[in-house]
Amino acid sequence: MPLETLRTVAGLAPPLRTLFLTTLLFRTGTMAYPFLTPHLLGGGGLDAAGAGLVVTAFGVGALAADLAAGRLLGRLHPYTLMRGGFLLGAAAVAVVPLLHGLPALAAGVLVWGFAYEIVTPAAYAATIAGSPPEQRKVAFSCHRLAINLGLSAGPLVGALLYALDPYSVFWANALCVLAAAAFLHLRRAHRPGAGPYADTGSGGGGGPGNEAAPRGTLRPTAAERTRFWTVFGLSLPIQLAYALPSVFTGAYVIVGLGLPGYWAGVVFTVNAVGIVLFEVPLNIRMARVGHLATLLTGYALAGAGFLLMALADTGPELVLATLVWTAGEIVVFPGLLDYVSRVSGPAADRTMGLYASGVNLAFITAPQLALHLSAPGHPGAPWTAAGAAVCAACLLLLAARTHPYTWHKEEPCTSAT
C-alpha cells in the first residue's frame, strides 16, 4: 500500500505534484494553532473566557475566507490567491505572540484564520483544474494525504519547540508558511489553468498562456444550484460527525468511559495511520465507482462507526469503531469533493469555497453540541447523535437518487452562461 501511494503521488501531473508539495509544507507549518490556547492563557494574559473568544475569532476568520473565496477566485488564479494567503498568514502568525489584550489578539487571530483558510478553496480549485474528471477522486485523495501528513508532523515538531521556547513555535510556523509561498512561486511554471484563465479540468500546465483574457462571470444553472445545495445540506451531518473526534475523544475516553488517557492517543493514531496508508490506494480502486454508490458506502460506514463509538466500553472496542469510521472518512470525503466539483458546472472552483464553509461551521458548532449532549450516565450521546444524523442523511441521499433535478448523473455538468 505505501509503495502504491508513493507511485501515485510521483505519477501526478506537474501542477498536482507542485500542489502536493506546497500543501505538505504549509500543513507541516500548522504547528502554532494547537498551542494557541496555552499561549493566550500564559503569555497573552487572558482568562479562559477571553481565550475562548480569541480561538472563536480564528473560526470566524476561516468562515469569512470560505465565503469570500468564490469572488476572489473569479479574479485571481488559485496559485496567486494561495501565495497571498501564505504571506498574510505568515505575517499574522509572527505578530500574534507580540500582541496583548483581548481586542488586539482577537483581531490578529481573525486575520490568521482568514489567511489560513483561504488556501483551502484555492487548492481545491487548482486540483479541479489540474485533473480530468475521471481522475479527480484520486487527485483529491492525494491532496488530503498531503494535508494529513503535514498535520501529523507539524504539531509534533511544535510540541518540541513549545517546550523549548513558547514563542519559537509561532516563528517556526511563519517560516514554514513562507517556505510554501517561495516554493509555489518558484514552481509557477507548473500551474494549472483555473478560474478565469482557462477551462477547468484541462489538466494542462500553466505559464503565461493561461493568463489570457478572463471569461465572463459563470452563473450556474438552476439545476446546478439545486444539486449543489442539496449535497451541501446532506454533507453537513458528515462534517459535524467528523469534527467530533478532535474535540470530544479525549473527554469521552478519560471522563466518560474512565479509561486510561493513552486510549485517546490510540484512536487518533489508528485514524491517522489508516488514512495515510489506505486512502489513496482505495480511491484508485474506486475511481470508476459511481457517485451515489461511493457516497452511500461512505455514509453507511461513517454512521455505523459513530454508533459503535457510542456503544464502546473498552479500548479494543474503541479501536474497532475507529477503524469503521476511518474507512468511512477515506471513502466519503474524496467522494464528496469529487461530486461537488461535478455538480457545480464550470463555476466549480468558486463553489468549493462554499462547500469548505460547511467544514468550518461544523468545527465551530461541534464543541457546543458535544458539551450540551454529553451528560453523566450518557457519555456516548454525542456519538449516537452523530451516527443517527449521518444515517438519516444516507437515507435522504438514497431517496434523492431518482430525482433528475437533485441528483447528478455520471457525466459532468457543463451548461452555464
C-alpha positions in Angstrom: 0.0 0.0 0.0 2.7 2.6 0.9 4.6 1.9 -2.4 1.4 2.2 -4.4 0.7 5.6 -2.7 4.2 6.8 -3.4 4.0 5.7 -7.1 0.6 7.5 -7.4 2.0 10.8 -5.9 5.1 10.6 -8.1 2.9 10.0 -11.1 0.8 13.1 -10.6 0.8 15.7 -13.3 3.4 18.5 -12.6 0.7 21.0 -11.4 -0.6 18.5 -8.9 2.8 17.5 -7.7 3.5 21.2 -7.1 0.3 21.5 -5.2 1.0 18.3 -3.1 4.4 19.5 -2.0 3.2 23.1 -1.3 0.3 21.7 0.8 2.7 19.4 2.7 5.0 22.3 3.5 2.1 24.6 4.5 0.3 22.0 6.7 3.5 20.9 8.3 3.8 24.6 9.4 0.5 24.3 11.2 2.3 23.9 14.5 1.3 27.0 16.4 -2.5 26.7 16.4 -2.6 23.7 18.8 -0.7 25.8 21.3 -2.7 29.0 20.8 -4.9 28.4 23.9 -2.0 27.8 26.3 -0.2 30.9 24.9 -3.3 33.0 25.4 -3.7 31.8 29.0 0.0 32.4 29.6 1.9 35.0 27.6 -1.3 36.5 26.2 -2.6 37.3 29.7 -6.2 36.3 29.1 -8.6 34.3 31.2 -10.4 31.2 30.0 -13.4 33.2 28.6 -11.1 35.6 26.7 -9.1 32.8 25.3 -12.2 31.1 24.1 -13.3 34.3 22.3 -10.0 34.6 20.6 -10.0 31.0 19.4 -13.5 31.5 18.1 -12.2 34.5 16.2 -9.9 32.1 14.2 -13.0 30.1 13.2 -14.9 33.3 12.2 -12.0 34.4 10.1 -11.8 31.0 8.4 -15.5 31.1 7.7 -15.2 34.6 6.2 -12.4 33.2 3.9 -14.6 30.4 2.6 -17.5 32.9 1.8 -15.1 35.3 0.1 -13.2 32.7 -1.9 -15.7 32.5 -4.7 -15.4 36.2 -5.6 -11.6 36.1 -5.2 -11.2 33.1 -7.4 -13.2 34.9 -10.0 -10.5 37.5 -10.2 -7.3 35.7 -9.2 -5.5 32.5 -10.2 -5.6 29.9 -7.4 -1.8 30.0 -7.0 -1.9 33.8 -6.7 -4.6 33.5 -4.0 -2.6 30.8 -2.2 0.6 32.9 -2.2 -1.4 35.9 -0.9 -2.8 33.7 1.9 0.7 32.4 2.8 2.2 35.8 3.0 -0.7 37.3 5.1 -0.8 34.2 7.3 3.0 34.2 7.9 2.8 37.9 9.0 -0.2 37.2 11.3 1.2 34.2 13.0 4.5 36.0 13.6 2.8 39.0 15.1 0.3 37.2 17.3 2.8 36.4 20.1 3.7 40.1 20.3 0.1 41.2 20.9 -1.5 41.7 24.3 -5.1 42.3 25.3 -8.3 40.8 24.0 -9.1 43.2 21.1 -5.6 43.1 19.6 -5.3 39.3 19.9 -8.8 38.7 18.6 -8.1 40.9 15.5 -4.7 39.2 14.9 -6.1 35.7 15.2 -9.1 36.6 13.0 -6.7 37.6 10.2 -4.7 34.5 10.8 -7.8 32.3 10.4 -8.8 34.1 7.2 -5.3 33.7 5.7 -5.1 30.1 6.8 -8.4 29.1 5.3 -8.3 31.0 2.1 -5.7 28.5 0.9 -8.2 25.6 1.1 -10.7 26.6 -1.6 -7.8 27.9 -3.8 -6.2 24.4 -3.5 -9.5 22.8 -4.4 -9.8 25.0 -7.5 -6.2 24.1 -8.5 -7.0 20.3 -8.0 -10.1 20.6 -10.2 -8.1 22.5 -12.9 -5.2 20.1 -12.8 -7.1 16.8 -13.1 -9.6 15.5 -15.7 -12.9 14.4 -14.2 -12.2 10.7 -14.2 -9.0 11.2 -12.2 -10.4 13.8 -9.7 -11.3 11.4 -6.9 -7.7 10.2 -6.8 -6.4 13.8 -7.1 -8.4 14.8 -4.1 -7.2 11.8 -2.2 -3.6 12.8 -2.8 -4.4 16.4 -1.7 -5.9 15.0 1.5 -2.8 12.8 2.0 -0.6 15.9 1.9 -2.8 17.6 4.5 -2.8 14.6 6.8 0.9 14.1 6.6 1.6 17.7 7.3 -0.9 17.9 10.2 0.7 14.7 11.7 4.2 16.1 11.6 3.6 19.8 12.4 2.0 19.5 15.9 4.8 17.0 16.9 7.5 19.5 16.0 5.5 22.3 17.5 5.3 20.4 20.9 9.1 20.1 21.0 9.6 23.8 20.1 7.0 24.9 22.6 8.8 23.0 25.3 12.0 24.9 24.5 10.5 28.3 23.9 6.8 29.1 23.6 7.4 31.9 21.1 9.6 29.9 18.8 6.7 27.7 17.7 4.9 30.8 16.2 8.0 31.9 14.3 8.8 28.4 13.0 5.2 28.2 11.8 5.7 31.5 9.9 8.9 30.3 8.3 7.3 27.1 7.1 4.4 29.1 5.5 6.9 31.4 3.8 8.8 28.4 2.5 5.5 27.1 1.0 5.0 30.6 -0.6 8.5 30.6 -2.0 8.2 27.0 -3.4 4.9 27.8 -5.1 6.4 31.0 -6.6 9.4 29.1 -7.9 7.2 26.4 -9.4 4.8 28.9 -11.0 5.6 27.5 -14.5 3.8 24.3 -13.4 0.4 25.9 -12.7 -3.0 24.7 -13.9 -5.3 26.9 -15.8 -8.2 27.8 -13.5 -11.0 30.2 -12.8 -11.0 32.9 -15.5 -7.7 31.8 -17.1 -8.5 28.5 -18.8 -11.1 25.8 -19.0 -11.3 23.7 -15.8 -10.4 20.1 -16.0 -7.9 20.5 -18.8 -5.0 19.2 -16.8 -2.6 21.3 -18.7 0.3 23.2 -17.4 0.2 26.9 -16.6 2.6 29.5 -17.7 1.9 32.9 -19.3 -0.5 31.4 -21.8 -3.0 30.7 -19.1 -3.4 34.3 -18.2 -5.5 35.2 -21.2 -8.5 37.4 -21.0 -10.9 36.4 -18.3 -14.0 34.6 -19.2 -17.3 36.2 -18.3 -18.8 35.5 -14.9 -20.0 32.0 -14.8 -23.5 31.5 -13.4 -24.7 28.0 -12.5 -28.0 26.8 -13.9 -31.0 26.3 -11.6 -30.3 22.5 -11.8 -26.6 23.0 -10.8 -27.6 25.3 -7.9 -30.2 22.8 -6.7 -27.8 19.9 -6.8 -25.0 21.9 -5.1 -27.2 23.0 -2.2 -28.7 19.5 -1.9 -25.4 17.9 -1.5 -24.2 20.7 0.7 -27.1 20.2 3.1 -26.6 16.4 3.1 -22.9 16.9 3.8 -23.4 18.9 7.0 -24.1 15.8 9.2 -20.9 14.2 7.9 -18.9 17.4 8.6 -20.3 17.6 12.1 -19.7 14.0 12.8 -16.1 14.1 11.7 -15.5 17.3 13.7 -16.5 15.4 16.8 -13.4 13.1 17.3 -10.9 16.0 17.5 -13.0 17.9 20.2 -14.6 15.1 22.1 -12.5 11.9 22.1 -10.2 12.9 25.0 -13.2 13.8 27.3 -15.1 10.7 26.2 -12.3 8.2 26.8 -11.0 9.7 30.1 -14.1 11.2 31.7 -17.0 9.3 30.1 -15.5 5.8 30.0 -12.9 6.1 32.7 -10.2 4.6 30.5 -6.5 5.5 30.6 -5.7 8.6 28.5 -3.5 6.7 26.2 -6.5 5.1 24.5 -7.4 8.6 23.1 -4.0 8.7 21.6 -4.6 5.2 20.1 -7.8 6.4 18.5 -6.0 9.3 16.8 -3.1 7.1 15.7 -5.3 4.5 14.2 -7.3 7.1 12.3 -4.1 8.9 11.0 -2.3 5.7 10.0 -5.4 4.3 8.3 -5.8 7.5 6.2 -2.1 7.7 5.2 -1.9 4.0 4.3 -5.2 3.3 2.6 -6.9 6.4 1.3 -5.1 6.8 -2.0 -4.9 3.1 -2.9 -8.6 2.6 -2.0 -9.7 5.6 -4.1 -7.6 4.4 -7.0 -9.7 1.2 -6.9 -12.9 3.2 -6.5 -12.1 5.7 -9.3 -14.8 4.2 -11.6 -17.4 3.6 -8.9 -20.4 5.8 -9.3 -21.0 8.9 -7.2 -24.1 7.5 -5.5 -22.5 4.2 -4.6 -19.4 6.0 -3.3 -21.3 8.4 -1.1 -23.8 5.7 0.2 -20.9 3.5 1.2 -19.0 6.3 2.9 -22.1 7.5 4.8 -23.1 4.0 5.9 -19.6 3.3 7.2 -19.5 6.6 9.0 -22.9 6.2 10.6 -22.0 2.7 11.8 -18.6 3.7 13.1 -20.0 6.6 15.2 -22.8 4.4 16.6 -20.2 1.8 17.5 -18.3 4.6 19.3 -21.3 5.2 21.5 -21.6 1.5 22.4 -17.9 1.0 23.1 -16.9 0.3 26.7 -13.3 -0.9 26.3 -10.2 0.2 24.4 -10.3 -2.6 21.8 -14.0 -1.7 21.1 -12.9 1.9 20.6 -10.3 0.8 18.1 -12.8 -1.3 16.2 -15.2 1.6 16.0 -12.4 3.9 14.9 -11.5 1.5 12.0 -15.1 1.6 10.8 -15.5 5.4 10.8 -12.0 5.9 9.4 -13.0 3.7 6.5 -16.0 5.9 6.0 -13.8 9.0 6.1 -11.4 7.5 3.5 -14.4 6.9 1.1 -16.7 9.8 1.8 -14.5 12.9 1.7 -12.8 12.4 -1.7 -16.2 11.3 -3.0 -17.9 14.4 -1.7 -15.2 16.7 -3.1 -15.3 14.9 -6.5 -19.1 15.1 -6.6 -19.3 18.8 -5.6 -16.8 19.6 -8.3 -19.1 17.8 -10.9 -22.5 19.2 -9.9 -21.4 22.8 -9.8 -20.7 23.1 -13.6 -18.0 25.4 -14.9 -18.1 27.5 -11.8 -17.0 24.6 -9.6 -13.8 26.3 -8.5 -15.9 29.1 -6.9 -18.4 26.9 -5.2 -15.7 24.8 -3.5 -15.3 27.7 -1.0 -19.0 27.4 -0.1 -18.5 23.7 0.4 -15.5 24.4 2.6 -17.6 26.7 4.8 -19.6 23.7 5.9 -16.4 22.3 7.4 -15.8 25.4 9.4 -19.4 25.6 10.5 -19.0 22.1 11.8 -15.8 22.8 13.8 -17.4 25.9 15.3 -20.6 24.0 16.2 -19.4 20.6 17.2 -17.8 21.5 20.6 -21.0 23.2 21.7 -23.2 20.3 20.6 -20.9 17.8 22.4 -21.0 19.8 25.5 -24.8 20.0 25.6 -25.4 16.4 24.6 -22.9 14.7 26.9 -24.1 14.2 30.4 -23.4 11.9 33.4 -24.8 8.5 32.6 -25.0 9.2 28.9 -21.3 9.8 27.8 -21.9 8.4 24.3 -24.8 10.7 23.4 -22.8 12.9 21.0 -21.6 9.8 19.1 -25.2 8.5 19.0 -26.5 11.8 17.6 -23.7 12.0 15.1 -24.2 8.4 13.9 -28.0 8.8 13.7 -27.7 12.1 11.7 -25.3 10.5 9.2 -27.6 7.5 8.8 -30.6 9.9 8.2 -28.6 11.8 5.6 -27.7 8.5 4.0 -31.4 7.6 3.7 -32.2 11.1 2.2 -29.3 10.6 -0.3 -30.8 7.3 -1.3 -34.3 8.9 -1.6 -32.9 11.7 -3.9 -31.2 9.3 -6.3 -34.2 9.2 -8.8 -34.9 12.9 -8.9 -33.3 14.3 -12.0 -33.2 17.8 -10.6 -31.4 16.9 -7.4 -29.2 14.1 -8.4 -26.4 14.4 -10.9 -25.7 11.5 -13.3 -22.2 10.3 -14.1 -21.5 12.8 -16.8 -20.2 16.2 -15.7 -22.4 19.3 -15.9 -21.2 21.8 -18.4 -24.1 24.2 -19.1 -23.6 27.7 -17.7 -23.7 31.1 -19.2 
